[in-house]
Amino acid sequence: SLYFLCIGFLNFSKFILGNFANGFIALMSSADQILMALSISRTGLLWLMLINWHATVLTPVLYSLEVRMIVRIAWAVSNHFSMWLATSLSIFYLLKIANFSSCIFLYLKWRVKSVLLGILLGTSVFLVSYLPVLCIDENIQTNEYEGKITWKTKLRHTVYLSNMTLFMLINFVPFVMSLTCFLLLIISLWKHLRKMQLNDKGSQDPSTKVHLRAMQTVVSFLFLLSCYFLTLVISVWNSNRLQNEWLLMLCQALGMLHPSSHSFILIWGNKKLRQALKNIRKMIRLPYH
């Protein structure tokens, strides 16, 4: 149908553009470990989204429990690192750009690499706890759907609620942390502008521009993450309650916006990446002159 063709075209277009953006970031930012790791995790996430869409829509017969389990686990791992690496990037912007006199903030600013490493290692507890629950929940749903086993209602609801709780923690907590970084950047910018006015200096100094660009990058991440989080919740609710194929296809298509579009925003917000892209465009146009 026309709806199916449109969704398929959107998925494929975002897949190609997202792989280009993330591949470009990975190649051009080898010195920036956060950006490189984020682009790799998002590339894997895009591939898994495409595989899942192809399997559930085009070849559902071949989508066995074992294959679905592998895809779901791989998606959970890629999604986890994509979320927390992007959040770590927001925290990095905050600690590097913002100016606060708090002793705690100054200590975190001085130990920024240790802070980011601690966040990534600490939040892996969410992932380790989530994967077994995810496997059990997927197994229960498949066996019930195929009519092999009728599980007790309490056990089914307990596993489902545990799955949803951990799922919300993995996806909602990084959103709250990124939002906190954005608000602190606003406060830091306000204090900086106030200081500039008292000293009779212009508001368009380098520090102000860095603040504004970092805030634009973080707020774009928050907006795309909100859309992505909403599509994930609808997809999980749909697969467990509504079973609406058209809604699931739409959510899968919208879900690709986050790992693909935000990568272009990161390129735009990073001076080195932006200049590298301009140089490539000049090289491509050179033979035509």
Protein Blocks (a to p, Z undefined) as FASTA:
>chain_A
ZZlmmmmmmmmmmmmmmmmmmmmmmmmmmmlmmlmmmmmmmmmmmmmmmmmmmmmmmmmm
lmcfklmmmmmmmmmmmmmmmmmmmmmmmmmmmmmmmccfbfklmmmmmmmmmmmmmmmm
mmmmmmmmmmmmmmmmmmmmmmmmnomaccdfklmmmmmmmmmmmmmmmmmmmmmmmmmm
mmmmmmmmmmmmmmmmmnopafkbfklmmmmmmmmmmmmmmmmmmmmmmmmmmmmmmmmm
nopaklmmmmmmmmmmmmmmmmmmmmmmpmklmmmmmmmmmmmmmmmZZ
